[in-house]
Amino acid sequence: MTHTANNLIPAPGKFRSALAVAGAFLESLDYVSDYPLNRIERLERVVAQLKEELRQRT
């Protein structure tokens, strides 16, 4: 009986490492959600620059 009770108690550091994994996962979600926006903003700047170059040539 005590053997099964001991299995329910996690080893030291397991909870902390689980929190670290969850934190890393949440940070990666933040990066993934920002990535497309950063790409779109960069493309918008390039298009604006190309428009300006065309306007100067005409």
GIMO-V602524 format. One record per pair of residues at least 24 apart in sequence whose C-alpha atoms are under 8 Angstrom apart, sorted by the first residue. I is the first residue (numbers start at 1). J is the second residue. Records with the same first field share a line. If there is no record, write none. Layout:
I->J / J
This chain:
none
